[in-house]
Amino acid sequence: MSTLPVLTTKRLILREISILDLQDMYEYAVLPYVGPEAGWKPHTSIEETLNIIRMFIETNKKGDVGVWAIVDKQQGKMIGTIELYNYVNRYKAEIGYVLNPSYWGKGIVVEAGEAILQYAFNTLGLKRVEAGVFVDNHQSIRVCEKLGFKKEGVARKGYLRYDGQIFDKVVFGITDDDFKERY
Ligand SMILES: CC(C)(COP(=O)(O)OP(=O)(O)OC[C@H]1O[C@@H](n2cnc3c(N)ncnc32)[C@H](O)[C@@H]1OP(=O)(O)O)[C@@H](O)C(=O)NCCC(=O)NCCS
C-alpha cells in the first residue's frame, strides 16, 4: 500500500502515478531534450515507459515517499512527475521533477513543488529538502530559486550521466527553518 496522499493546488492534482498515465508520460519521455536534463535517457519505446511506471509504483509501495503524477485539473491530463527520494533517516529527502514541454513556462512545477514542500515539512516533519541541478539547467535553477531553495555550492564534476557525460552539479537546499520563514 502506498502512503502517498493526493495533494491539490489551484491548477493541479498531485496523485499516485498509475499505469493509466502511460500515453501521457510517453508523450514527453520520448523527447530528446527532456529526460537528459534530469539525468535520464529518453525512452525509445512505450514498453520502456511502462517499465518505468511499474518501477515507480513499486517504489511508492515501499512507502519511503515516492513519485506523484502532476495532473492538469482542467484537462484531466497527466503532464509530469514530481518526487521525493533518498529519504534519509526520515529527516531529509531530495526533490526531482519533470514536465511535458507543452506546459513549460507557466509556473506549474513551482506550484506543485510548493505543495510537496508543505507535505515534506508540515506532514513528514523533514528538516531539509535538497535538489541537485546541472549548472547549465537554467529552467530548473529558476524553479529552485522560486521555491525558496538556497544555492549551497557546486559539486564540481559531481554527476556522471547515463551517457558518460560528467556535469558540475549545483546543490540547492531548503531547511524547515527557511520554509517557516517563507511560507
Ligand atoms: C525544469 C522544469 C521542470 C521547469 O518547469 P516549469 O513549470 O516550466 O518552470 P517555470 O514555469 O517556473 O519556468 C522556469 C524558467 O524556465 C524558463 N522558461 C519559461 N518558459 C520556457 C520555455 N517555454 N522554454 C524554455 N524555458 C522556459 C524561464 O527562464 C523560467 O524562469 P522565469 O519564470 O524566471 O522566467 C521543466 O523545464 C522541465 O521539465 N525540464 C526538463 C527536466 C528537468 O530539467 N528536470 C529538473 C532536473 S533537476
PDBQT file of the ligand as one rigid body, heavy atoms in Angstrom, charges set to zero:
ROOT
HETATM    1  C1  LIG A 201      12.691  22.330 -15.121  1.00  0.00    +0.000 C 
HETATM    2  C2  LIG A 201      11.212  22.292 -15.484  1.00  0.00    +0.000 C 
HETATM    3  C3  LIG A 201      10.528  21.250 -14.616  1.00  0.00    +0.000 C 
HETATM    4  C4  LIG A 201      10.639  23.686 -15.197  1.00  0.00    +0.000 C 
HETATM    5  O1  LIG A 201       9.232  23.642 -15.103  1.00  0.00    +0.000 OA
HETATM    6  P1  LIG A 201       8.285  24.903 -15.438  1.00  0.00    +0.000 P 
HETATM    7  O2  LIG A 201       6.984  24.647 -14.766  1.00  0.00    +0.000 OA
HETATM    8  O3  LIG A 201       8.307  25.177 -16.894  1.00  0.00    +0.000 OA
HETATM    9  O4  LIG A 201       9.057  26.095 -14.686  1.00  0.00    +0.000 OA
HETATM   10  P2  LIG A 201       8.685  27.655 -14.732  1.00  0.00    +0.000 P 
HETATM   11  O5  LIG A 201       7.421  27.902 -15.477  1.00  0.00    +0.000 OA
HETATM   12  O6  LIG A 201       8.771  28.129 -13.327  1.00  0.00    +0.000 OA
HETATM   13  O7  LIG A 201       9.872  28.268 -15.596  1.00  0.00    +0.000 OA
HETATM   14  C5  LIG A 201      11.213  28.211 -15.130  1.00  0.00    +0.000 C 
HETATM   15  C6  LIG A 201      12.104  29.010 -16.087  1.00  0.00    +0.000 C 
HETATM   16  O8  LIG A 201      12.156  28.347 -17.342  1.00  0.00    +0.000 OA
HETATM   17  C7  LIG A 201      12.326  29.344 -18.402  1.00  0.00    +0.000 C 
HETATM   18  N1  LIG A 201      11.260  29.116 -19.380  1.00  0.00    +0.000 N 
HETATM   19  C8  LIG A 201       9.979  29.508 -19.328  1.00  0.00    +0.000 A 
HETATM   20  N2  LIG A 201       9.294  29.040 -20.381  1.00  0.00    +0.000 NA
HETATM   21  C9  LIG A 201      10.161  28.346 -21.118  1.00  0.00    +0.000 A 
HETATM   22  C10 LIG A 201      10.064  27.621 -22.330  1.00  0.00    +0.000 A 
HETATM   23  N3  LIG A 201       8.905  27.517 -22.965  1.00  0.00    +0.000 N 
HETATM   24  N4  LIG A 201      11.180  27.001 -22.800  1.00  0.00    +0.000 NA
HETATM   25  C11 LIG A 201      12.326  27.069 -22.138  1.00  0.00    +0.000 A 
HETATM   26  N5  LIG A 201      12.477  27.748 -20.972  1.00  0.00    +0.000 NA
HETATM   27  C12 LIG A 201      11.418  28.371 -20.480  1.00  0.00    +0.000 A 
HETATM   28  C13 LIG A 201      12.251  30.700 -17.749  1.00  0.00    +0.000 C 
HETATM   29  O9  LIG A 201      13.566  31.162 -17.552  1.00  0.00    +0.000 OA
HETATM   30  C14 LIG A 201      11.612  30.386 -16.392  1.00  0.00    +0.000 C 
HETATM   31  O10 LIG A 201      12.062  31.262 -15.393  1.00  0.00    +0.000 OA
HETATM   32  P3  LIG A 201      11.261  32.650 -15.091  1.00  0.00    +0.000 P 
HETATM   33  O11 LIG A 201       9.937  32.246 -14.527  1.00  0.00    +0.000 OA
HETATM   34  O12 LIG A 201      12.128  33.343 -14.133  1.00  0.00    +0.000 OA
HETATM   35  O13 LIG A 201      11.091  33.352 -16.411  1.00  0.00    +0.000 OA
HETATM   36  C15 LIG A 201      10.985  21.918 -16.964  1.00  0.00    +0.000 C 
HETATM   37  O14 LIG A 201      11.697  22.829 -17.746  1.00  0.00    +0.000 OA
HETATM   38  C16 LIG A 201      11.446  20.505 -17.321  1.00  0.00    +0.000 C 
HETATM   39  O15 LIG A 201      10.689  19.541 -17.198  1.00  0.00    +0.000 OA
HETATM   40  N6  LIG A 201      12.707  20.373 -17.787  1.00  0.00    +0.000 N 
HETATM   41  C17 LIG A 201      13.285  19.063 -18.181  1.00  0.00    +0.000 C 
HETATM   42  C18 LIG A 201      13.533  18.159 -16.984  1.00  0.00    +0.000 C 
HETATM   43  C19 LIG A 201      14.344  18.822 -15.899  1.00  0.00    +0.000 C 
HETATM   44  O16 LIG A 201      15.226  19.629 -16.160  1.00  0.00    +0.000 OA
HETATM   45  N7  LIG A 201      14.045  18.476 -14.644  1.00  0.00    +0.000 N 
HETATM   46  C20 LIG A 201      14.755  19.025 -13.497  1.00  0.00    +0.000 C 
HETATM   47  C21 LIG A 201      16.015  18.292 -13.254  1.00  0.00    +0.000 C 
HETATM   48  S1  LIG A 201      16.926  18.983 -11.900  1.00  0.00    +0.000 SA
ENDROOT
TORSDOF 0
